[in-house]
């Protein structure tokens, strides 16, 4: 099993002493990172070069011995040869058995073919050992020397076939024919052994496998490409999934290809002949050594060759260990929550080991990975809280609401209590809704100390009683504190986390207060409905609009010009503000929108931007209220309002330019309302016929018939509005 992900073991920690130390001399971090990558690549290339150099050494030695025949010494010792070959064959059998165990456990076609390759090489090496002259046979024969190249061809064929894409249907077919291949291999080995030992033709002829014979050259021409193909394809697999076992198989394929060359060119009982024996020992020995290292690391032989399996097998193994890891993570979380005891955890762990066939070392490793993964997930969850708080800060809500939501989210940060205090006129207030546990409060002395130190320059600190203090600032001025208490104190990572939370809350506070200021400014310069609509959706400020049925209300002061000639500017402004305050209040009370003030005139709309089914009635009530209330605030000699109301379609939207625009309505219905207002007498409310038809039963009106109004060729049917029910 691979080591647990280093990402799952990373933690966030701040070393204050490191922050105070000067930066080390040398290249900047980015340059240093590039330098590290270059060194890593250089080291990798160097290792590949060293590996290739060692693989080339045997071929260089073979060439040297062939080039200098007198150096190719004669070394003939039959017992040594027998035991060397026999033990190598036994080693290959052991590897084949171990790989076959993995193949059977996972029903893996690739591992099945790899196991058959080891088995074929082992069986024919065994035949080569049995036919050693002077051990079981009196003299040499063709079967003695020919067994090894035949075994290499068979092993190479299985090795090359194992590197094909064996997922899906092709792998299933391989698994179906694998038993037949295995028995065919046993049968061929048995027949070869009987013929070789009995000295029967054609294996009785010792010249069949003499050095550089056509038959040996032909077998070598078949074996070498097979092993080269197997090595190249396995290397491609290794690049996708790094594994020591795959690297061992690549090395073994390369050495066996060299073995085939040495078999074809070597001379019996000369150094060139012994060379291929050594190469075969190295090939199988390297794979065995890699498996041994894996066994020492894992504590079991189970799964040593899983990495060489098909994609389906590798995915299944990952799911298996992932399931075990998730199961352990769940147990660790339950144990941390106090739901299970140490003894129950031990029983649970033993159950996981039995279910997933894990060794004690693997379980321990999974346990460490589970702890790290649980901590990582907690950290990710806390970072998610910070992101959520950041989103909250962008929503138009009051600061108390924002802080209350954020404090509730911060309950998952692992602190016993989280509480926020707000600074007002130098005094800290700790509202109950801004605490995960309203029953906990810092002592009076602590509060007094916080009030003295709560400014924009304060830093996150931890008090001796395990209380973490994080300042809240708005525009570099102290705005409050975020307090967190934990019995065991806080780690550097936790401090950083709460400091980040305090920063998010500070930004949220600043946004909330800015929104409040902007909202107040908007509502002083435009209708509250328009201001609310723009703040909720700024896209509504775009130029353009839509045709909507509206009821327009126009009001102005008859005789204002004469009054202005006699009054001082201060009195004029005071009077207009007094009048417009009454008129605005009347319009807003009925849900209307005051669009603009022009001199002594006011324009209001109903059914825009907010939709109102009874907009005509609302406008009529507002108009009557204006006339009724203005009497209460009118001074001696001051003019009276005259009001016009009309209903109809109009283009409603933002009109102006990119630099300056105004919410307004345009259309004949609006123009008629303006003309009715100029026709009315002081204190009167004139309404159009379209408005009159939408008023409820019981409305008191006086028909005025058709009126000719300025700027319009067609007459307008008008009514004098007296009262509404």
ROKOLDREN-148604 format. One record per residue (C-alpha): x, y, z; residue in three letters. Coordinates in steps of 0.25 Angstrom, whole numbers, padded with zeros to 4 digits, always signed. Example, Ala and Ser with C-alpha at 12.3 -4.5 7.8 and 13.67 -1.06 7.14 Angstrom:
<pts>
+0049-0018+0031ALA+0055-0004+0029SER
</pts>
This chain:
<pts>
+0000+0000+0000UNK+0005+0014-0003UNK+0008+0024+0008UNK-0003+0033+0012UNK-0004+0045+0004UNK+0005+0056+0008UNK-0006+0066+0005UNK-0014+0059+0016UNK-0003+0062+0026UNK-0001+0076+0023UNK-0004+0086+0034UNK-0005+0101+0034UNK+0005+0107+0045UNK+0011+0121+0047UNK+0024+0122+0054UNK+0025+0136+0060UNK+0040+0135+0062UNK+0041+0132+0048UNK+0033+0144+0044UNK+0043+0153+0052UNK+0056+0147+0045UNK+0061+0153+0033UNK+0059+0146+0020UNK+0071+0137+0016UNK+0080+0142+0005UNK+0079+0135-0008UNK+0069+0135-0020UNK+0055+0139-0018UNK+0045+0128-0015UNK+0040+0126-0029UNK+0054+0125-0034UNK+0057+0115-0023UNK+0045+0107-0027UNK+0050+0106-0041UNK+0064+0102-0037UNK+0058+0091-0028UNK+0050+0086-0040UNK+0062+0086-0049UNK+0071+0079-0039UNK+0060+0068-0037UNK+0059+0066-0052UNK+0074+0066-0053UNK+0074+0055-0042UNK+0064+0047-0049UNK+0072+0048-0062UNK+0085+0044-0055UNK+0078+0032-0048UNK+0073+0027-0062UNK+0087+0029-0068UNK+0093+0020-0057UNK+0082+0010-0059UNK+0085+0009-0074UNK+0100+0008-0071UNK+0098-0004-0062UNK+0090-0011-0072UNK+0100-0008-0083UNK+0111-0014-0075UNK+0108-0029-0078UNK+0107-0026-0093UNK+0120-0018-0092UNK+0127-0030-0085UNK+0121-0040-0095UNK+0126-0032-0107UNK+0140-0031-0100UNK+0141-0046-0098UNK+0137-0049-0112UNK+0146-0038-0118UNK+0158-0044-0109UNK+0156-0060-0110UNK+0168-0063-0101UNK+0160-0055-0090UNK+0148-0064-0091UNK+0154-0075-0081UNK+0149-0089-0080UNK+0142-0092-0067UNK+0135-0105-0066UNK+0129-0110-0052UNK+0116-0118-0054UNK+0111-0118-0040UNK+0112-0103-0039UNK+0105-0101-0051UNK+0094-0111-0047UNK+0091-0104-0034UNK+0092-0090-0039UNK+0082-0092-0050UNK+0073-0101-0041UNK+0072-0090-0030UNK+0070-0079-0041UNK+0058-0088-0046UNK+0053-0090-0032UNK+0054-0075-0030UNK+0046-0073-0043UNK+0035-0083-0038UNK+0034-0075-0025UNK+0032-0062-0032UNK+0022-0069-0042UNK+0014-0075-0030UNK+0013-0061-0023UNK+0009-0054-0035UNK-0002-0065-0038UNK-0007-0063-0024UNK-0010-0048-0027UNK-0015-0052-0040UNK-0025-0061-0034UNK-0029-0052-0023UNK-0033-0041-0033UNK-0036-0049-0045UNK-0026-0041-0053UNK-0022-0045-0067UNK-0009-0037-0067UNK-0004-0044-0054UNK-0008-0057-0059UNK+0001-0056-0072UNK+0013-0050-0063UNK+0012-0062-0054UNK+0012-0072-0067UNK+0024-0064-0072UNK+0031-0067-0059UNK+0026-0082-0059UNK+0031-0084-0073UNK+0045-0079-0070UNK+0046-0087-0058UNK+0041-0100-0064UNK+0051-0099-0075UNK+0062-0095-0066UNK+0059-0107-0058UNK+0060-0115-0071UNK+0074-0109-0074UNK+0078-0112-0060UNK+0074-0127-0061UNK+0081-0129-0074UNK+0094-0124-0068UNK+0105-0134-0072UNK+0111-0142-0061UNK+0099-0140-0051UNK+0087-0148-0056UNK+0092-0150-0070UNK+0106-0156-0074UNK+0107-0147-0086UNK+0102-0134-0092UNK+0091-0134-0102UNK+0083-0123-0110UNK+0072-0122-0100UNK+0082-0118-0090UNK+0086-0105-0097UNK+0073-0103-0105UNK+0064-0103-0092UNK+0068-0089-0088UNK+0066-0081-0101UNK+0052-0088-0103UNK+0048-0084-0089UNK+0053-0070-0092UNK+0044-0070-0104UNK+0032-0075-0096UNK+0034-0065-0085UNK+0036-0054-0094UNK+0023-0057-0101UNK+0015-0057-0088UNK+0022-0044-0083UNK+0019-0037-0096UNK+0005-0042-0096UNK+0003-0037-0082UNK+0006-0022-0086UNK-0006-0022-0095UNK-0019-0015-0092UNK-0026-0026-0084UNK-0037-0019-0077UNK-0051-0023-0081UNK-0054-0035-0091UNK-0040-0038-0095UNK-0036-0040-0081UNK-0048-0049-0078UNK-0044-0058-0090UNK-0029-0059-0085UNK-0035-0063-0072UNK-0043-0074-0078UNK-0031-0080-0086UNK-0021-0078-0075UNK-0023-0092-0069UNK-0022-0098-0083UNK-0009-0090-0085UNK-0004-0095-0072UNK-0006-0110-0074UNK-0001-0108-0088UNK+0012-0103-0082UNK+0013-0114-0072UNK+0011-0124-0084UNK+0022-0118-0092UNK+0031-0118-0081UNK+0029-0132-0078UNK+0030-0137-0092UNK+0043-0129-0093UNK+0049-0135-0081UNK+0046-0149-0085UNK+0052-0147-0098UNK+0064-0140-0093UNK+0067-0150-0082UNK+0064-0162-0090UNK+0074-0156-0101UNK+0063-0158-0112UNK+0064-0150-0125UNK+0064-0139-0129UNK+0068-0134-0115UNK+0079-0145-0114UNK+0088-0137-0124UNK+0097-0128-0116UNK+0100-0119-0129UNK+0086-0114-0129UNK+0089-0103-0119UNK+0104-0100-0122UNK+0108-0085-0121UNK+0103-0077-0132UNK+0096-0088-0138UNK+0084-0084-0147UNK+0074-0090-0138UNK+0079-0082-0126UNK+0080-0069-0134UNK+0066-0071-0139UNK+0061-0073-0125UNK+0069-0061-0120UNK+0062-0052-0132UNK+0049-0056-0126UNK+0052-0054-0111UNK+0059-0041-0112UNK+0048-0033-0118UNK+0038-0039-0109UNK+0045-0035-0096UNK+0048-0021-0102UNK+0033-0019-0105UNK+0030-0024-0091UNK+0040-0014-0085UNK+0035-0002-0093UNK+0021-0005-0090UNK+0023-0007-0076UNK+0031+0006-0075UNK+0019+0013-0081UNK+0011+0007-0070UNK+0021+0011-0060UNK+0020+0026-0064UNK+0005+0026-0061UNK+0006+0018-0048UNK+0020+0019-0041UNK+0023+0005-0035UNK+0036-0002-0030UNK+0030-0015-0035UNK+0028-0009-0049UNK+0042-0004-0049UNK+0047-0018-0045UNK+0039-0024-0057UNK+0045-0014-0067UNK+0059-0018-0062UNK+0057-0033-0062UNK+0051-0031-0077UNK+0064-0024-0081UNK+0073-0034-0074UNK+0066-0046-0080UNK+0067-0039-0094UNK+0082-0038-0092UNK+0082-0053-0087UNK+0076-0057-0100UNK+0087-0050-0108UNK+0098-0057-0098UNK+0092-0070-0100UNK+0093-0069-0115UNK+0107-0064-0116UNK+0113-0071-0104UNK+0122-0083-0104UNK+0119-0095-0095UNK+0126-0095-0082UNK+0133-0082-0086UNK+0132-0069-0078UNK+0122-0064-0089UNK+0114-0076-0086UNK+0114-0074-0071UNK+0110-0059-0074UNK+0096-0063-0078UNK+0094-0071-0065UNK+0098-0059-0057UNK+0089-0050-0065UNK+0077-0059-0062UNK+0080-0060-0047UNK+0081-0044-0047UNK+0067-0043-0055UNK+0060-0052-0045UNK+0068-0048-0033UNK+0064-0033-0036UNK+0049-0036-0036UNK+0051-0045-0024UNK+0059-0034-0016UNK+0048-0024-0020UNK+0037-0033-0014UNK+0045-0035-0002UNK+0046-0020+0001UNK+0031-0019-0001UNK+0029-0030+0009UNK+0038-0023+0019UNK+0031-0010+0017UNK+0017-0016+0017UNK+0019-0028+0027UNK+0011-0037+0017UNK+0013-0044+0004UNK-0002-0040+0000UNK-0003-0030-0011UNK+0012-0029-0014UNK+0009-0030-0029UNK-0004-0022-0029UNK+0002-0010-0036UNK+0006-0018-0048UNK-0009-0022-0050UNK-0019-0017-0060UNK-0026-0003-0058UNK-0038-0010-0053UNK-0030-0017-0042UNK-0023-0004-0038UNK-0036+0003-0037UNK-0042-0008-0029UNK-0030-0008-0019UNK-0031+0007-0018UNK-0046+0006-0015UNK-0042-0005-0005UNK-0032+0003+0003UNK-0041+0016+0001UNK-0053+0009+0007UNK-0044+0004+0019UNK-0039+0018+0020UNK-0053+0024+0020UNK-0057+0014+0030UNK-0045+0017+0040UNK-0048+0032+0038UNK-0062+0030+0042UNK-0057+0022+0055UNK-0047+0033+0058UNK-0058+0044+0057UNK-0067+0036+0066UNK-0056+0033+0076UNK-0052+0048+0076UNK-0067+0051+0079UNK-0066+0042+0091UNK-0076+0032+0084UNK-0067+0020+0085UNK-0056+0016+0095UNK-0042+0012+0093UNK-0045-0003+0095UNK-0057-0002+0085UNK-0047+0006+0075UNK-0037-0006+0076UNK-0048-0016+0073UNK-0053-0008+0061UNK-0039-0007+0056UNK-0037-0022+0057UNK-0050-0023+0049UNK-0045-0014+0038UNK-0032-0022+0037UNK-0040-0035+0036UNK-0050-0030+0026UNK-0039-0023+0017UNK-0028-0034+0020UNK-0019-0023+0025UNK-0006-0026+0033UNK-0003-0019+0046UNK+0006-0009+0039UNK-0004-0006+0029UNK-0015-0003+0039UNK-0005+0006+0047UNK-0002+0013+0034UNK-0017+0014+0031UNK-0019+0019+0045UNK-0009+0030+0043UNK-0015+0034+0030UNK-0029+0034+0036UNK-0024+0044+0047UNK-0018+0053+0036UNK-0030+0052+0027UNK-0040+0055+0038UNK-0031+0067+0042UNK-0030+0071+0028UNK-0045+0070+0026UNK-0048+0078+0038UNK-0038+0089+0033UNK-0045+0089+0019UNK-0059+0090+0027UNK-0053+0102+0034UNK-0048+0109+0022UNK-0062+0107+0016UNK-0068+0114+0028UNK-0058+0126+0024UNK-0063+0126+0010UNK-0077+0125+0015UNK-0075+0137+0024UNK-0069+0145+0012UNK-0081+0142+0004UNK-0090+0147+0016UNK-0082+0160+0016UNK-0087+0163+0002UNK-0101+0162+0005UNK-0109+0174+0009UNK-0112+0171+0023UNK-0111+0179+0037UNK-0097+0177+0044UNK-0104+0170+0056UNK-0110+0160+0046UNK-0097+0158+0039UNK-0089+0155+0052UNK-0100+0146+0058UNK-0100+0137+0045UNK-0084+0137+0045UNK-0084+0133+0060UNK-0093+0122+0058UNK-0084+0117+0046UNK-0072+0119+0055UNK-0077+0109+0065UNK-0071+0098+0056UNK-0057+0104+0058UNK-0054+0095+0071UNK-0055+0106+0081UNK-0063+0104+0094UNK-0069+0118+0092UNK-0069+0128+0081UNK-0074+0142+0085UNK-0073+0156+0078UNK-0073+0169+0085UNK-0076+0183+0078UNK-0069+0196+0082UNK-0078+0208+0083UNK-0072+0221+0089UNK-0061+0214+0095UNK-0069+0203+0102UNK-0070+0188+0098UNK-0084+0183+0097UNK-0086+0167+0097UNK-0100+0165+0091UNK-0106+0151+0095UNK-0109+0148+0080UNK-0094+0149+0076UNK-0090+0137+0085UNK-0090+0122+0083UNK-0092+0121+0099UNK-0098+0134+0104UNK-0095+0129+0118UNK-0080+0132+0117UNK-0075+0146+0118UNK-0061+0151+0120UNK-0059+0157+0134UNK-0060+0172+0137UNK-0045+0174+0137UNK-0043+0167+0124UNK-0054+0175+0118UNK-0047+0188+0123UNK-0034+0183+0117UNK-0040+0180+0104UNK-0046+0194+0103UNK-0033+0200+0106UNK-0026+0192+0095UNK-0037+0191+0085UNK-0032+0199+0074UNK-0028+0197+0059UNK-0013+0194+0063UNK-0017+0182+0072UNK-0012+0168+0068UNK-0018+0154+0071UNK-0014+0150+0085UNK-0017+0139+0095UNK-0020+0142+0109UNK-0014+0132+0120UNK-0028+0126+0123UNK-0029+0120+0108UNK-0037+0132+0102UNK-0033+0136+0088UNK-0035+0151+0085UNK-0036+0155+0071UNK-0038+0170+0068UNK-0049+0175+0058UNK-0046+0188+0051UNK-0053+0197+0041UNK-0045+0207+0033UNK-0033+0204+0042UNK-0041+0207+0055UNK-0045+0198+0066UNK-0059+0193+0064UNK-0060+0181+0074UNK-0054+0168+0077UNK-0055+0153+0074UNK-0053+0145+0086UNK-0051+0129+0086UNK-0049+0121+0098UNK-0044+0107+0098UNK-0039+0099+0111UNK-0026+0094+0105UNK-0022+0107+0098UNK-0020+0109+0083UNK-0010+0104+0073UNK-0003+0113+0063UNK-0012+0108+0052UNK-0025+0111+0060UNK-0020+0125+0063UNK-0018+0127+0048UNK-0032+0122+0046UNK-0038+0131+0056UNK-0030+0143+0051UNK-0035+0140+0037UNK-0049+0140+0042UNK-0047+0153+0049UNK-0042+0159+0036UNK-0055+0154+0029UNK-0064+0159+0040UNK-0057+0173+0039UNK-0059+0174+0024UNK-0074+0170+0027UNK-0075+0180+0037UNK-0069+0191+0028UNK-0078+0186+0016UNK-0091+0186+0025UNK-0088+0200+0030UNK-0085+0205+0016UNK-0098+0199+0011UNK-0105+0206+0022UNK-0099+0220+0019UNK-0102+0218+0004UNK-0116+0213+0007UNK-0118+0226+0015UNK-0112+0235+0004UNK-0120+0228-0007UNK-0133+0229+0001UNK-0131+0244+0003UNK-0129+0247-0012UNK-0139+0237-0018UNK-0152+0229-0015UNK-0149+0218-0005UNK-0155+0208-0015UNK-0145+0212-0026UNK-0134+0212-0016UNK-0138+0198-0011UNK-0139+0193-0025UNK-0125+0198-0029UNK-0118+0193-0017UNK-0124+0179-0018UNK-0121+0179-0033UNK-0112+0189-0039UNK-0115+0185-0053UNK-0128+0192-0052UNK-0120+0205-0053UNK-0117+0202-0068UNK-0122+0212-0078UNK-0136+0208-0084UNK-0149+0203-0079UNK-0162+0195-0082UNK-0176+0200-0085UNK-0185+0199-0073UNK-0198+0204-0069UNK-0196+0215-0058UNK-0204+0225-0051UNK-0196+0239-0052UNK-0199+0250-0041UNK-0194+0264-0044UNK-0195+0275-0034UNK-0190+0290-0034UNK-0193+0303-0027UNK-0203+0312-0034UNK-0198+0327-0031UNK-0184+0322-0028UNK-0177+0333-0037UNK-0185+0344-0030UNK-0182+0339-0016UNK-0167+0338-0020UNK-0166+0352-0024UNK-0171+0357-0010UNK-0164+0346-0001UNK-0149+0345+0002UNK-0141+0333-0003UNK-0140+0327+0011UNK-0155+0327+0013UNK-0157+0321-0001UNK-0148+0310+0002UNK-0154+0308+0015UNK-0168+0308+0009UNK-0165+0298-0002UNK-0158+0288+0008UNK-0171+0289+0017UNK-0180+0287+0005UNK-0172+0276-0001UNK-0171+0269+0012UNK-0186+0268+0013UNK-0187+0264-0002UNK-0176+0253-0001UNK-0182+0247+0012UNK-0196+0246+0005UNK-0190+0239-0007UNK-0181+0229+0001UNK-0192+0226+0010UNK-0200+0220-0002UNK-0188+0213-0008UNK-0185+0223-0019UNK-0171+0227-0024UNK-0167+0242-0024UNK-0160+0243-0038UNK-0155+0257-0037UNK-0156+0272-0032UNK-0156+0283-0042UNK-0157+0297-0036UNK-0170+0297-0029UNK-0175+0284-0036UNK-0175+0270-0032UNK-0177+0257-0041UNK-0180+0244-0035UNK-0183+0230-0041UNK-0192+0218-0036UNK-0190+0204-0041UNK-0175+0207-0044UNK-0165+0201-0040UNK-0173+0193-0031UNK-0186+0187-0037UNK-0199+0191-0031UNK-0213+0185-0035UNK-0220+0197-0029UNK-0210+0208-0034UNK-0221+0217-0039UNK-0228+0217-0025UNK-0215+0219-0018UNK-0212+0231-0027UNK-0225+0237-0024UNK-0224+0236-0009UNK-0210+0242-0009UNK-0215+0254-0017UNK-0227+0257-0008UNK-0218+0255+0004UNK-0208+0265-0002UNK-0219+0276-0003UNK-0225+0272+0011UNK-0212+0273+0019UNK-0206+0285+0012UNK-0217+0293+0018UNK-0211+0290+0032UNK-0197+0295+0028UNK-0200+0307+0019UNK-0196+0320+0024UNK-0202+0334+0021UNK-0202+0338+0007UNK-0196+0325+0002UNK-0201+0318-0010UNK-0208+0305-0011UNK-0206+0292-0019UNK-0213+0288-0031UNK-0212+0273-0035UNK-0215+0265-0048UNK-0216+0250-0048UNK-0217+0241-0061UNK-0215+0226-0064UNK-0210+0219-0076UNK-0198+0213-0083UNK-0184+0219-0082UNK-0170+0216-0084UNK-0164+0214-0070UNK-0149+0213-0068UNK-0136+0221-0067UNK-0134+0232-0076UNK-0122+0241-0078UNK-0107+0237-0081UNK-0096+0228-0076UNK-0091+0239-0067UNK-0105+0244-0062UNK-0118+0237-0062UNK-0132+0239-0056UNK-0143+0229-0053UNK-0155+0234-0061UNK-0168+0231-0069UNK-0171+0236-0083UNK-0184+0235-0091UNK-0197+0242-0094UNK-0203+0237-0081UNK-0193+0245-0074UNK-0194+0257-0082UNK-0209+0257-0080UNK-0207+0257-0065UNK-0198+0269-0066UNK-0208+0276-0074UNK-0219+0273-0064UNK-0211+0279-0053UNK-0209+0292-0061UNK-0224+0293-0063UNK-0228+0290-0049UNK-0231+0302-0039UNK-0223+0303-0026UNK-0228+0292-0016UNK-0234+0284-0027UNK-0231+0270-0032UNK-0234+0267-0047UNK-0234+0253-0052UNK-0235+0247-0066UNK-0246+0238-0070UNK-0237+0225-0070UNK-0234+0228-0056UNK-0248+0230-0052UNK-0253+0217-0058UNK-0243+0209-0049UNK-0248+0216-0036UNK-0257+0208-0026UNK-0272+0210-0025UNK-0275+0221-0016UNK-0265+0231-0021UNK-0270+0245-0022UNK-0267+0252-0035UNK-0272+0264-0043UNK-0271+0261-0058UNK-0265+0273-0066UNK-0267+0268-0080UNK-0257+0269-0090UNK-0246+0280-0088UNK-0236+0286-0098UNK-0223+0286-0091UNK-0210+0292-0096UNK-0201+0285-0105UNK-0212+0274-0109UNK-0221+0275-0121UNK-0231+0265-0116UNK-0240+0269-0104UNK-0238+0261-0091UNK-0250+0256-0083UNK-0247+0261-0069UNK-0254+0259-0055UNK-0253+0267-0042UNK-0249+0257-0031UNK-0257+0261-0018UNK-0256+0248-0009UNK-0253+0234-0008UNK-0261+0223+0000UNK
</pts>
